Amino acid sequence: MTFINIKTSIKVLVLGIIFFLGSSTLVSAQQADTTFDDMEFTEIGADTTSAPDSASVAPVSTITKDTISKVDSTKVAGTPSGTKTEKEKTLWQTFIAGLVGGFLAFLMPCIFPMVPLTISYFTKRAGSKGKGIGQALIYGLSIIVIYVAFGLLITVIFGSAGLNALSASGTFNFLFFILLVVFAISFFGAFEITLPSAFVNKIDNKADNSKGLLGIFFMAASLALVSFSCTGPIIGTLLVDASSKGELLGPAVGMFGFSLALALPFTLSAIFPGFLSSMPKSGGWLNSVKVCLGFLELALALKFLSSADLAWHWEWFDREIFLVLWIVIFVLMGIYLLGGIKFAHDSDLPYVSTPRLFIAILSFSFAMYIVPGLWGAPVSILSGLAPPMNTQDFILTPGSTSSSSNTSSVEFPAKVKHGEHLKPPVGFRAFFDLDEGIAYAASVNKPVLLDFTGHTCVNCRRMEDLVWVDKEVGRLIKDEYVLIQLYADDRNIKMPKDKIHYSKILKRNTDDLGYWNLDLQATKYGSNAQPLYVLATANDLTPLVPPQGANMDVKEYAAYLQSGLDAFKSKK
């Protein structure tokens, strides 16, 4: 392996880890809040079965249309602070993730060896260097147009709301888990995933027979189809990551970054011949990159299995199982890099090069870093990716589950409604039914913290794992507020008949807990993105301060909680 190949291998594998782990957690932007311009309040019926178990909690009237109408919708319904900035951050980070994915795709065995042949073809076909450069530019632009059009097609088919619904669906997450496992197995060399040969051959024939710009466009289309076995998993991961953020242009922006990175090397090779000659030669290292990405695909697939488990209330794929599987995957990846495992398309490895050794050390070290998580260590790098801490069976230092300074004479109910399926973050107590929560809050004379959350919400878990664990933030939530977690994506808990109503915003009946909570969030607070935190009074749920989305700044979030508490006390 030459020095250039060694350097390239290091960059490829490090970028792979950053992309597949970072795009879902570390690089993931805060989800942008979606607002509704014309708000019409939806009648929400009373639930007479939702009273707290504790006899000492005095019931209060449930929320009705009249109660909701008391709130000034021009002050409440609207975009939470920072939405425009967060949308811009989301799109920029989606673009960067696409850019990294495009460079990875370029280094796949299906694409990398094609660069010299393609550039040589353009040069011979054009007859001169100038015309060859022009055709290469058109070729690169055609690649961008094809992939961006594909991203826009996804948006047109599903729409922003549809993409959000898919990302929160247990069925969707389980199917995507299966898909990523299939892609990983393909990367390991068990089989090749290709598009129908008749379709590919038809496009290829058009590229051969067409002249001018049309012929170059079909050449780019042929590249996209032929390389699908290598690029499919990366494209799929990009689209799902972009779609789950709820941005209408997310898939198109992600595909623009992907196609730009994919097209640049072809264009640069035509403009600067030295760039082509300096590129490393094709060889066995390309397949090593592909196999390593297969391991990362397999690890990422478990995130979607976890989301399906949470959405369907299976309650078997807990945090320990997830962490054990990740440990095994990264240990096996390290063994592979050291030559201990050989797949079908791997070349013989006569010796372990220095880059392979260091990347193997990185893989083993990451596996060891995860190990303490089996005993309850936070493993913050996996926050939002791994199942929540409340799914863990054994935690060495679970922390207090009760308030440290609660002087209320009303005991927190031993059992709360939906508590058999929904669990609060470790160390916290929460209600999962709105009526039950506000009844308790009224009896103890405290404001409520409405936490609009979701099973598949990455930033919801990150807030709980990285912000709520802060001592001051935890104290404010536990001692000064009544926490009510309202899951907006739960489809398994069905609503009683007297609570079901037609939502004009959702354009459907609120027949399950998720749609009921989502309708409340959209109707009353003008947002359908999670997390959304509303600090409100218990009698009419009037916000004490403007609602807020995810905020990873601990001090700012603590100040937000304190501002709501100060506003509540000033009303007494």
Secondary structure as the mmCIF struct_conf table of DSSP 4:
data_model
#
loop_
_struct_conf.conf_type_id
_struct_conf.id
_struct_conf.beg_label_comp_id
_struct_conf.beg_label_asym_id
_struct_conf.beg_label_seq_id
_struct_conf.end_label_comp_id
_struct_conf.end_label_asym_id
_struct_conf.end_label_seq_id
HELX_RH_AL_P HELX_RH_AL_P1 PHE A 3 LEU A 21
HELX_RH_PI_P HELX_RH_PI_P1 GLY A 22 LEU A 26
BEND BEND1 VAL A 27 VAL A 27
HELX_LH_PP_P HELX_LH_PP_P1 SER A 28 THR A 34
BEND BEND2 ASP A 37 ASP A 38
TURN_TY1_P TURN_TY1_P1 THR A 48 THR A 49
BEND BEND3 ASP A 53 ASP A 53
TURN_TY1_P TURN_TY1_P2 ALA A 55 SER A 56
BEND BEND4 VAL A 57 VAL A 57
HELX_LH_PP_P HELX_LH_PP_P2 ALA A 58 PRO A 59
HELX_LH_PP_P HELX_LH_PP_P3 SER A 61 ILE A 63
HELX_RH_AL_P HELX_RH_AL_P2 LYS A 65 SER A 69
TURN_TY1_P TURN_TY1_P3 LYS A 70 LYS A 70
BEND BEND5 VAL A 71 VAL A 71
HELX_RH_AL_P HELX_RH_AL_P3 SER A 73 VAL A 76
BEND BEND6 ALA A 77 GLY A 78
HELX_LH_PP_P HELX_LH_PP_P4 THR A 79 PRO A 80
TURN_TY1_P TURN_TY1_P4 SER A 81 GLY A 82
HELX_RH_AL_P HELX_RH_AL_P4 THR A 83 PHE A 106
TURN_TY1_P TURN_TY1_P5 LEU A 107 LEU A 107
BEND BEND7 MET A 108 MET A 108
TURN_TY1_P TURN_TY1_P6 PRO A 109 PRO A 113
HELX_RH_AL_P HELX_RH_AL_P5 MET A 114 ALA A 126
BEND BEND8 GLY A 127 SER A 128
HELX_RH_AL_P HELX_RH_AL_P6 LYS A 129 SER A 167
TURN_TY1_P TURN_TY1_P7 ALA A 168 ALA A 168
HELX_RH_AL_P HELX_RH_AL_P7 GLY A 170 PHE A 187
TURN_TY1_P TURN_TY1_P8 PHE A 188 GLY A 189
BEND BEND9 ALA A 190 ALA A 190
HELX_RH_AL_P HELX_RH_AL_P8 SER A 197 ASN A 209
HELX_RH_AL_P HELX_RH_AL_P9 GLY A 212 VAL A 226
TURN_TY1_P TURN_TY1_P9 SER A 227 SER A 227
HELX_RH_AL_P HELX_RH_AL_P10 PHE A 228 SER A 243
TURN_TY1_P TURN_TY1_P10 SER A 244 GLY A 246
TURN_TY1_P TURN_TY1_P11 LEU A 248 LEU A 249
HELX_RH_AL_P HELX_RH_AL_P11 GLY A 250 ILE A 271
HELX_RH_AL_P HELX_RH_AL_P12 PRO A 273 SER A 278
BEND BEND10 MET A 279 MET A 279
HELX_LH_PP_P HELX_LH_PP_P5 PRO A 280 SER A 282
BEND BEND11 GLY A 283 GLY A 283
HELX_RH_AL_P HELX_RH_AL_P13 GLY A 284 TRP A 312
TURN_TY1_P TURN_TY1_P12 HIS A 313 HIS A 313
BEND BEND12 PHE A 317 PHE A 317
HELX_RH_AL_P HELX_RH_AL_P14 ARG A 319 LEU A 337
TURN_TY1_P TURN_TY1_P13 LEU A 338 GLY A 339
BEND BEND13 GLY A 340 GLY A 340
TURN_TY1_P TURN_TY1_P14 ALA A 344 HIS A 345
HELX_LH_PP_P HELX_LH_PP_P6 ASP A 346 ASP A 348
BEND BEND14 PRO A 350 TYR A 351
HELX_RH_AL_P HELX_RH_AL_P15 THR A 354 ILE A 370
HELX_RH_3T_P HELX_RH_3T_P1 VAL A 371 TRP A 375
TURN_TY1_P TURN_TY1_P15 GLY A 376 GLY A 376
HELX_RH_3T_P HELX_RH_3T_P2 SER A 380 LEU A 382
TURN_TY1_P TURN_TY1_P16 SER A 383 LEU A 385
BEND BEND15 ALA A 386 ALA A 386
HELX_LH_PP_P HELX_LH_PP_P7 PRO A 387 PRO A 388
HELX_RH_3T_P HELX_RH_3T_P3 MET A 389 THR A 391
BEND BEND16 ASP A 393 ASP A 393
BEND BEND17 LEU A 396 THR A 397
BEND BEND18 THR A 401 SER A 402
BEND BEND19 SER A 404 SER A 405
BEND BEND20 SER A 409 VAL A 410
HELX_LH_PP_P HELX_LH_PP_P8 GLU A 411 PRO A 413
BEND BEND21 ALA A 414 LYS A 415
TURN_TY1_P TURN_TY1_P17 LYS A 417 HIS A 421
HELX_LH_PP_P HELX_LH_PP_P9 PRO A 424 PRO A 425
TURN_TY1_P TURN_TY1_P18 VAL A 426 GLY A 427
STRN STRN1 PHE A 431 PHE A 431
BEND BEND22 PHE A 432 ASP A 433
HELX_RH_AL_P HELX_RH_AL_P16 LEU A 434 VAL A 444
TURN_TY1_P TURN_TY1_P19 ASN A 445 ASN A 445
STRN STRN2 VAL A 448 THR A 453
TURN_TY1_P TURN_TY1_P20 HIS A 455 THR A 456
HELX_RH_AL_P HELX_RH_AL_P17 VAL A 458 ARG A 462
HELX_RH_PI_P HELX_RH_PI_P2 MET A 463 VAL A 467
TURN_TY1_P TURN_TY1_P21 TRP A 468 VAL A 469
BEND BEND23 ASP A 470 ASP A 470
HELX_RH_AL_P HELX_RH_AL_P18 LYS A 471 ARG A 475
HELX_RH_PI_P HELX_RH_PI_P3 LEU A 476 GLU A 480
STRN STRN3 VAL A 482 TYR A 487
BEND BEND24 ALA A 488 ASP A 489
BEND BEND25 ASN A 492 ILE A 493
STRN STRN4 LYS A 494 LYS A 494
HELX_LH_PP_P HELX_LH_PP_P10 MET A 495 PRO A 496
HELX_RH_3T_P HELX_RH_3T_P4 LYS A 497 LYS A 499
STRN STRN5 TYR A 502 SER A 503
TURN_TY1_P TURN_TY1_P22 LYS A 504 LYS A 507
STRN STRN6 ARG A 508 ASN A 509
STRN STRN7 ASP A 512 ASP A 512
HELX_RH_AL_P HELX_RH_AL_P19 LEU A 513 TYR A 525
BEND BEND26 GLY A 526 GLY A 526
BEND BEND27 GLN A 530 GLN A 530
STRN STRN8 LEU A 532 ALA A 536
TURN_TY1_P TURN_TY1_P23 ALA A 538 ASP A 540
STRN STRN9 PRO A 543 PRO A 543
BEND BEND28 LEU A 544 VAL A 545
STRN STRN10 GLN A 548 GLN A 548
HELX_RH_AL_P HELX_RH_AL_P20 VAL A 554 SER A 570
TURN_TY1_P TURN_TY1_P24 LYS A 571 LYS A 571
#
